[in-house]
Amino acid sequence: MTKPNGFSFVRFWPTIILSVLLISSGYAQTNNQPYSIHAIGDITDNIINRTSGMGSTGIAYRNNRYIITNNPASLSALDNQFFAGEIGVNGQYIDYSGNGVSSTNHQSSDITFKRFSLGTKIFKHWGSAVGLVPYSEENYEYSGTRPIGGSPAVLPTYDQGYGGINKVFWANGYEFLNHFSVGITTSYLFGSITNKNILLGQGTSIYLSSNNNTFYDHIYLDYGFQYYGSINAHWDFTLGATFANSQNLRAETNTNVINLDSNVLRTNTTVSTYNIPTSYGFGFSITRNKKYTLVGDYKYQNWASQQINTGGYFFENSQRASIGVEVSNKKVAYNTLYETSFLQAGFYYNKTYLIVNGTPINDIGGSIGIGVNSKRSVLSLLVVLQYGIKGTTQNNLLRENYGNISFIFSMRDFWYTHGRKFD
Protein backbone atom coordinates (compact mmCIF):
# COMPACT_ATOMS: atom_id res chain seq x y z
CA MET A 1 0.00 0.00 0.00
CA THR A 2 1.23 3.49 -0.79
CA LYS A 3 0.28 6.88 0.55
CA PRO A 4 1.33 10.44 -0.30
CA ASN A 5 4.33 11.68 1.57
CA GLY A 6 2.82 14.93 2.86
CA PHE A 7 1.92 16.64 6.11
CA SER A 8 -1.64 16.24 7.35
CA PHE A 9 -3.03 19.58 8.57
CA VAL A 10 -6.37 17.86 9.23
CA ARG A 11 -4.95 15.89 12.15
CA PHE A 12 -2.64 18.63 13.47
CA TRP A 13 -4.77 21.79 13.39
CA PRO A 14 -7.04 20.64 16.28
CA THR A 15 -3.89 20.18 18.35
CA ILE A 16 -2.70 23.70 17.47
CA ILE A 17 -6.00 25.32 18.41
CA LEU A 18 -6.34 23.39 21.67
CA SER A 19 -2.75 24.12 22.64
CA VAL A 20 -3.07 27.88 22.09
CA LEU A 21 -6.23 27.97 24.22
CA LEU A 22 -4.57 25.98 26.99
CA ILE A 23 -1.44 28.12 26.94
CA SER A 24 -3.48 31.32 27.04
CA SER A 25 -5.28 30.12 30.16
CA GLY A 26 -2.12 28.68 31.69
CA TYR A 27 -0.79 32.00 32.94
CA ALA A 28 -3.43 32.12 35.70
CA GLN A 29 -1.10 30.25 38.00
CA THR A 30 -1.57 29.78 41.74
CA ASN A 31 2.04 29.50 42.92
CA ASN A 32 3.17 32.35 45.14
CA GLN A 33 6.51 33.71 43.89
CA PRO A 34 7.69 36.19 46.58
CA TYR A 35 10.57 37.69 44.60
CA SER A 36 8.42 38.38 41.55
CA ILE A 37 7.16 41.51 43.35
CA HIS A 38 9.99 43.51 41.80
CA ALA A 39 10.13 45.01 38.30
CA ILE A 40 8.30 42.92 35.65
CA GLY A 41 8.41 39.74 37.74
CA ASP A 42 10.53 36.62 37.39
CA ILE A 43 12.11 36.47 33.95
CA THR A 44 11.91 32.92 32.62
CA ASP A 45 15.25 31.10 32.62
CA ASN A 46 13.83 27.58 32.54
CA ILE A 47 13.44 27.05 28.80
CA ILE A 48 10.98 24.23 28.18
CA ASN A 49 12.44 22.32 25.22
CA ARG A 50 14.96 19.58 24.37
CA THR A 51 17.61 21.32 26.53
CA SER A 52 15.50 21.33 29.74
CA GLY A 53 17.07 18.15 31.11
CA MET A 54 20.51 19.76 30.77
CA GLY A 55 19.66 22.77 32.94
CA SER A 56 18.35 24.65 29.86
CA THR A 57 21.91 24.72 28.51
CA GLY A 58 21.77 25.19 24.75
CA ILE A 59 23.49 28.24 23.28
CA ALA A 60 25.76 25.87 21.31
CA TYR A 61 23.36 22.92 21.06
CA ARG A 62 22.08 21.76 17.65
CA ASN A 63 19.47 19.12 16.88
CA ASN A 64 17.90 17.95 13.63
CA ARG A 65 14.58 16.87 15.15
CA TYR A 66 13.71 19.30 17.98
CA ILE A 67 13.05 23.06 17.86
CA ILE A 68 15.93 24.67 19.77
CA THR A 69 15.34 28.39 20.40
CA ASN A 70 18.01 29.04 23.08
CA ASN A 71 19.99 30.34 20.11
CA PRO A 72 18.12 31.04 16.83
CA ALA A 73 21.18 29.94 14.86
CA SER A 74 20.38 26.35 15.96
CA LEU A 75 17.36 26.22 13.64
CA SER A 76 19.52 25.69 10.55
CA ALA A 77 20.17 22.16 11.90
CA LEU A 78 16.56 21.04 11.33
CA ASP A 79 16.07 18.25 8.79
CA ASN A 80 14.98 19.23 5.30
CA GLN A 81 11.37 18.47 4.29
CA PHE A 82 10.20 17.92 7.86
CA PHE A 83 7.72 19.89 9.93
CA ALA A 84 7.92 19.92 13.76
CA GLY A 85 5.54 20.99 16.50
CA GLU A 86 6.15 21.08 20.26
CA ILE A 87 4.08 21.66 23.39
CA GLY A 88 5.61 22.20 26.84
CA VAL A 89 3.80 21.65 30.14
CA ASN A 90 5.30 22.38 33.56
CA GLY A 91 4.15 21.37 37.04
CA GLN A 92 5.74 23.08 40.04
CA TYR A 93 5.78 22.52 43.80
CA ILE A 94 7.26 25.11 46.20
CA ASP A 95 7.99 24.89 49.92
CA TYR A 96 8.68 28.25 51.64
CA SER A 97 10.77 28.89 54.73
CA GLY A 98 11.78 31.97 56.73
CA ASN A 99 10.36 34.46 59.20
CA GLY A 100 6.73 35.29 58.58
CA VAL A 101 5.96 32.02 56.80
CA SER A 102 2.96 30.24 58.26
CA SER A 103 3.68 26.80 59.71
CA THR A 104 0.34 25.56 58.35
CA ASN A 105 0.43 27.25 54.95
CA HIS A 106 3.93 27.11 53.50
CA GLN A 107 3.45 25.14 50.30
CA SER A 108 1.97 25.77 46.87
CA SER A 109 1.73 23.96 43.56
CA ASP A 110 0.33 24.43 40.08
CA ILE A 111 0.56 23.17 36.51
CA THR A 112 0.77 25.46 33.48
CA PHE A 113 1.33 25.26 29.75
CA LYS A 114 4.66 26.91 29.03
CA ARG A 115 5.41 26.57 25.34
CA PHE A 116 3.92 26.13 21.91
CA SER A 117 6.11 26.19 18.81
CA LEU A 118 6.16 25.15 15.17
CA GLY A 119 9.26 24.85 12.99
CA THR A 120 10.48 23.70 9.61
CA LYS A 121 13.22 24.12 7.02
CA ILE A 122 12.08 26.80 4.56
CA PHE A 123 15.03 26.20 2.25
CA LYS A 124 18.04 23.90 2.43
CA HIS A 125 20.06 26.25 4.66
CA TRP A 126 17.24 28.22 6.31
CA GLY A 127 15.39 26.94 9.38
CA SER A 128 12.49 28.85 10.91
CA ALA A 129 10.15 28.57 13.92
CA VAL A 130 7.24 30.47 15.44
CA GLY A 131 5.82 30.12 18.91
CA LEU A 132 4.35 31.45 22.14
CA VAL A 133 6.14 31.32 25.51
CA PRO A 134 6.07 33.31 28.78
CA TYR A 135 8.76 35.99 29.10
CA SER A 136 8.12 36.99 32.73
CA GLU A 137 5.67 36.02 35.47
CA GLU A 138 4.45 37.86 38.56
CA ASN A 139 2.39 36.28 41.33
CA TYR A 140 2.74 37.24 44.99
CA GLU A 141 0.71 37.95 48.14
CA TYR A 142 1.99 39.62 51.31
CA SER A 143 0.42 40.62 54.63
CA GLY A 144 2.06 43.11 56.98
CA THR A 145 1.68 46.52 58.66
CA ARG A 146 2.35 50.09 57.61
CA PRO A 147 2.72 53.28 59.72
CA ILE A 148 0.17 56.07 59.34
CA GLY A 149 1.52 59.53 58.62
CA GLY A 150 4.74 59.03 60.58
CA SER A 151 2.87 58.24 63.82
CA PRO A 152 3.49 55.13 65.97
CA ALA A 153 0.10 53.78 64.87
CA VAL A 154 0.04 51.16 62.13
CA LEU A 155 -2.59 49.58 59.94
CA PRO A 156 -2.61 46.03 58.55
CA THR A 157 -1.67 45.84 54.88
CA TYR A 158 -2.25 43.42 52.06
CA ASP A 159 -0.19 43.46 48.86
CA GLN A 160 -0.93 41.39 45.79
CA GLY A 161 0.45 41.17 42.28
CA TYR A 162 -0.30 38.92 39.36
CA GLY A 163 0.11 38.73 35.60
CA GLY A 164 3.10 38.60 33.31
CA ILE A 165 4.54 39.30 29.89
CA ASN A 166 4.09 36.88 27.00
CA LYS A 167 6.39 36.42 24.04
CA VAL A 168 5.25 35.64 20.50
CA PHE A 169 8.33 34.94 18.41
CA TRP A 170 9.54 34.24 14.91
CA ALA A 171 13.06 32.76 14.98
CA ASN A 172 15.26 32.13 11.94
CA GLY A 173 18.63 30.46 11.49
CA TYR A 174 20.64 30.50 8.25
CA GLU A 175 23.76 28.48 7.53
CA PHE A 176 26.46 29.70 5.15
CA LEU A 177 30.22 29.59 4.56
CA ASN A 178 30.32 25.91 5.64
CA HIS A 179 29.51 25.20 9.30
CA PHE A 180 28.69 28.80 10.23
CA SER A 181 25.11 29.69 11.17
CA VAL A 182 23.58 33.03 12.14
CA GLY A 183 20.14 33.66 13.60
CA ILE A 184 17.67 36.33 14.63
CA THR A 185 14.54 36.14 16.78
CA THR A 186 11.88 38.79 16.24
CA SER A 187 9.49 38.84 19.18
CA TYR A 188 6.44 40.77 20.25
CA LEU A 189 6.33 41.14 24.03
CA PHE A 190 2.94 41.93 25.52
CA GLY A 191 1.00 41.44 28.72
CA SER A 192 -0.35 43.13 31.82
CA ILE A 193 0.65 43.13 35.48
CA THR A 194 -1.72 44.16 38.28
CA ASN A 195 -0.45 45.38 41.65
CA LYS A 196 -2.76 46.02 44.60
CA ASN A 197 -1.69 47.84 47.78
CA ILE A 198 -4.39 47.78 50.44
CA LEU A 199 -4.56 49.37 53.92
CA LEU A 200 -7.07 47.47 56.04
CA GLY A 201 -9.35 49.01 58.64
CA GLN A 202 -11.42 47.21 61.24
CA GLY A 203 -11.74 43.51 60.47
CA THR A 204 -11.44 43.02 56.74
CA SER A 205 -12.78 46.41 55.67
CA ILE A 206 -10.64 48.42 53.28
CA TYR A 207 -9.26 51.71 54.59
CA LEU A 208 -7.48 52.68 51.39
CA SER A 209 -6.76 50.72 48.22
CA SER A 210 -4.41 51.55 45.34
CA ASN A 211 -4.76 49.43 42.23
CA ASN A 212 -2.22 49.68 39.42
CA ASN A 213 -2.69 47.84 36.15
CA THR A 214 0.20 48.16 33.70
CA PHE A 215 0.11 46.92 30.12
CA TYR A 216 3.47 46.32 28.43
CA ASP A 217 4.22 45.80 24.76
CA HIS A 218 6.97 46.25 22.17
CA ILE A 219 9.06 44.49 19.54
CA TYR A 220 12.15 42.73 20.91
CA LEU A 221 15.11 41.48 18.85
CA ASP A 222 17.89 39.08 19.80
CA TYR A 223 20.65 37.52 17.72
CA GLY A 224 22.88 34.46 17.69
CA PHE A 225 25.58 32.61 15.83
CA GLN A 226 27.14 29.14 15.89
CA TYR A 227 30.25 27.63 14.38
CA TYR A 228 30.39 23.85 14.29
CA GLY A 229 32.65 21.18 12.87
CA SER A 230 34.57 17.95 13.48
CA ILE A 231 37.86 17.56 15.30
CA ASN A 232 38.32 14.03 13.93
CA ALA A 233 36.23 10.97 13.13
CA HIS A 234 35.05 10.66 16.76
CA TRP A 235 34.70 14.22 18.04
CA ASP A 236 32.36 17.06 16.97
CA PHE A 237 32.09 20.54 18.47
CA THR A 238 29.97 23.68 18.38
CA LEU A 239 30.69 27.20 19.64
CA GLY A 240 27.82 29.63 20.07
CA ALA A 241 26.96 33.14 21.22
CA THR A 242 23.82 35.25 21.68
CA PHE A 243 23.24 38.98 22.00
CA ALA A 244 20.34 41.38 22.61
CA ASN A 245 20.74 45.14 22.76
CA SER A 246 19.04 47.33 25.36
CA GLN A 247 15.38 47.78 24.38
CA ASN A 248 12.40 49.62 25.87
CA LEU A 249 8.92 48.28 26.51
CA ARG A 250 6.03 50.69 26.30
CA ALA A 251 4.23 50.74 29.66
CA GLU A 252 0.74 52.18 30.15
CA THR A 253 -0.38 52.25 33.80
CA ASN A 254 -3.95 52.82 35.00
CA THR A 255 -4.16 53.74 38.70
CA ASN A 256 -7.29 53.78 40.88
CA VAL A 257 -7.25 54.90 44.53
CA ILE A 258 -10.34 53.90 46.53
CA ASN A 259 -11.23 54.89 50.12
CA LEU A 260 -13.15 53.21 52.94
CA ASP A 261 -16.52 54.14 51.42
CA SER A 262 -15.55 52.67 48.03
CA ASN A 263 -15.32 56.15 46.58
CA VAL A 264 -12.74 56.61 43.85
CA LEU A 265 -10.37 59.29 45.13
CA ARG A 266 -8.10 59.39 42.13
CA THR A 267 -7.89 57.87 38.66
CA ASN A 268 -4.78 58.38 36.59
CA THR A 269 -3.22 57.00 33.40
CA THR A 270 0.48 57.36 32.70
CA VAL A 271 2.59 56.22 29.76
CA SER A 272 6.26 55.42 30.29
CA THR A 273 8.93 52.94 29.22
CA TYR A 274 10.54 49.99 30.94
CA ASN A 275 14.08 49.17 29.88
CA ILE A 276 15.25 45.62 29.27
CA PRO A 277 19.04 45.91 29.44
CA THR A 278 21.69 44.53 27.13
CA SER A 279 22.37 40.81 27.43
CA TYR A 280 24.79 38.33 25.93
CA GLY A 281 25.74 34.70 26.29
CA PHE A 282 28.38 32.19 25.25
CA GLY A 283 28.25 28.42 24.98
CA PHE A 284 30.08 25.32 23.84
CA SER A 285 29.12 21.79 22.90
CA ILE A 286 31.35 18.77 22.33
CA THR A 287 30.14 15.34 21.19
CA ARG A 288 31.85 11.96 20.97
CA ASN A 289 30.72 9.33 18.47
CA LYS A 290 27.41 11.13 17.90
CA LYS A 291 26.30 9.80 21.30
CA TYR A 292 27.89 11.54 24.29
CA THR A 293 27.47 15.32 24.50
CA LEU A 294 28.78 17.88 26.98
CA VAL A 295 27.36 21.43 26.88
CA GLY A 296 28.05 24.61 28.85
CA ASP A 297 26.55 28.14 28.89
CA TYR A 298 27.24 31.52 30.43
CA LYS A 299 24.70 34.38 30.28
CA TYR A 300 25.01 37.98 31.44
CA GLN A 301 22.55 40.89 31.58
CA ASN A 302 23.37 44.47 32.54
CA TRP A 303 20.59 45.17 35.08
CA ALA A 304 22.81 47.40 37.22
CA SER A 305 22.57 50.04 34.48
CA GLN A 306 19.01 50.79 35.64
CA GLN A 307 20.30 52.04 39.01
CA ILE A 308 17.09 51.24 40.86
CA ASN A 309 17.21 51.37 44.67
CA THR A 310 13.74 51.29 46.21
CA GLY A 311 12.35 49.90 49.45
CA GLY A 312 15.42 47.94 50.53
CA TYR A 313 16.17 46.37 47.16
CA PHE A 314 18.19 47.32 44.11
CA PHE A 315 19.38 45.75 40.88
CA GLU A 316 22.70 44.16 40.05
CA ASN A 317 23.96 42.50 36.89
CA SER A 318 22.54 39.00 36.51
CA GLN A 319 24.73 36.04 35.62
CA ARG A 320 23.76 32.46 34.88
CA ALA A 321 26.15 29.53 34.40
CA SER A 322 25.00 26.02 33.50
CA ILE A 323 26.42 22.72 32.33
CA GLY A 324 24.77 19.59 30.99
CA VAL A 325 25.41 16.13 29.60
CA GLU A 326 23.41 13.97 27.20
CA VAL A 327 23.59 10.33 26.13
CA SER A 328 21.81 9.66 22.85
CA ASN A 329 20.90 6.08 21.96
CA LYS A 330 20.82 5.52 18.21
CA LYS A 331 20.15 2.70 15.77
CA VAL A 332 20.70 2.30 12.06
CA ALA A 333 17.46 1.88 10.10
CA TYR A 334 17.21 1.97 6.29
CA ASN A 335 20.86 3.10 6.12
CA THR A 336 20.05 6.07 8.38
CA LEU A 337 21.23 6.73 11.94
CA TYR A 338 18.04 7.05 14.00
CA GLU A 339 17.74 8.22 17.61
CA THR A 340 15.50 6.02 19.77
CA SER A 341 15.95 7.61 23.20
CA PHE A 342 18.20 9.91 25.23
CA LEU A 343 19.17 10.68 28.82
CA GLN A 344 20.13 14.10 30.18
CA ALA A 345 21.44 15.74 33.35
CA GLY A 346 22.29 19.36 34.12
CA PHE A 347 23.27 21.84 36.80
CA TYR A 348 22.82 25.64 36.94
CA TYR A 349 23.73 28.61 39.13
CA ASN A 350 21.75 31.79 38.59
CA LYS A 351 22.81 35.04 40.21
CA THR A 352 19.57 37.00 39.74
CA TYR A 353 19.33 40.76 39.26
CA LEU A 354 17.94 41.31 42.79
CA ILE A 355 19.63 42.39 46.00
CA VAL A 356 17.15 42.60 48.90
CA ASN A 357 18.10 43.90 52.35
CA GLY A 358 21.71 43.85 51.20
CA THR A 359 21.50 40.15 50.31
CA PRO A 360 21.84 38.75 46.75
CA ILE A 361 18.97 36.52 45.63
CA ASN A 362 20.50 33.46 43.98
CA ASP A 363 18.93 30.42 42.35
CA ILE A 364 20.76 27.09 42.20
CA GLY A 365 19.56 23.68 41.07
CA GLY A 366 19.81 20.63 38.84
CA SER A 367 17.73 18.59 36.42
CA ILE A 368 17.51 15.18 34.81
CA GLY A 369 15.56 14.18 31.72
CA ILE A 370 14.62 11.14 29.68
CA GLY A 371 13.30 11.27 26.14
CA VAL A 372 11.81 8.70 23.77
CA ASN A 373 11.32 9.02 20.01
CA SER A 374 8.69 6.72 18.59
CA LYS A 375 9.73 4.78 15.51
CA ARG A 376 6.19 3.84 14.50
CA SER A 377 4.61 7.29 14.86
CA VAL A 378 5.53 10.97 14.51
CA LEU A 379 5.49 11.58 18.27
CA SER A 380 8.25 12.07 20.86
CA LEU A 381 8.19 12.69 24.60
CA LEU A 382 10.69 14.24 27.00
CA VAL A 383 10.12 14.17 30.78
CA VAL A 384 12.29 16.41 32.98
CA LEU A 385 12.63 16.53 36.77
CA GLN A 386 14.16 19.64 38.32
CA TYR A 387 14.99 20.68 41.88
CA GLY A 388 16.31 24.03 43.06
CA ILE A 389 16.67 26.54 45.88
CA LYS A 390 16.00 30.26 45.43
CA GLY A 391 16.66 32.95 48.01
CA THR A 392 17.77 32.60 51.63
CA THR A 393 16.36 32.88 55.15
CA GLN A 394 19.10 35.35 56.17
CA ASN A 395 18.28 39.00 56.87
CA ASN A 396 14.58 38.29 57.32
CA LEU A 397 14.17 36.94 53.77
CA LEU A 398 12.40 33.92 52.29
CA ARG A 399 13.75 30.76 50.71
CA GLU A 400 11.95 28.77 48.05
CA ASN A 401 12.68 25.04 47.76
CA TYR A 402 11.05 24.08 44.49
CA GLY A 403 10.58 21.05 42.32
CA ASN A 404 9.43 20.98 38.70
CA ILE A 405 8.25 18.25 36.41
CA SER A 406 8.09 19.17 32.73
CA PHE A 407 6.62 17.32 29.77
CA ILE A 408 7.66 18.25 26.24
CA PHE A 409 5.44 16.68 23.60
CA SER A 410 6.90 16.76 20.11
CA MET A 411 5.67 15.63 16.73
CA ARG A 412 7.44 15.56 13.37
CA ASP A 413 6.20 14.65 9.92
CA PHE A 414 7.04 15.22 6.27
CA TRP A 415 6.32 18.80 5.26
CA TYR A 416 6.69 18.56 1.48
CA THR A 417 8.40 16.23 -0.97
CA HIS A 418 7.73 14.75 -4.40
CA GLY A 419 8.58 11.28 -3.17
CA ARG A 420 6.39 8.60 -1.62
CA LYS A 421 6.77 6.38 1.39
CA PHE A 422 5.68 2.77 1.71
CA ASP A 423 4.18 0.67 4.48
Protein Blocks (a to p, Z undefined) as FASTA:
>chain_A
ZZdddddfklmmmmmmmmmmmmmmmmmcfbdcfklmgojbjadfbdcdfklmnoopaklg
ccfkbccfkbmklmmmpcghiacddddddddddddedehiafklccccddddfbdcdddd
fblmlccddddddfbdcdddddddddeehiabdcddddddedddddddddddddeeehia
cdddddddedddddddddddehjbcfbdcddddddddddddddddddddfblmbccdddd
ddddddddddddddddddfkopafbdcdddddddddddddddddddehhlaccddddddd
dfklnopaeehiacdddddddddddddddddeehiacdfbdcdddddddddfbdeehiac
dddddddddddddfkbmbdcddddddddedjfehhiacdddddddddddddddfbdcbdc
dZZ
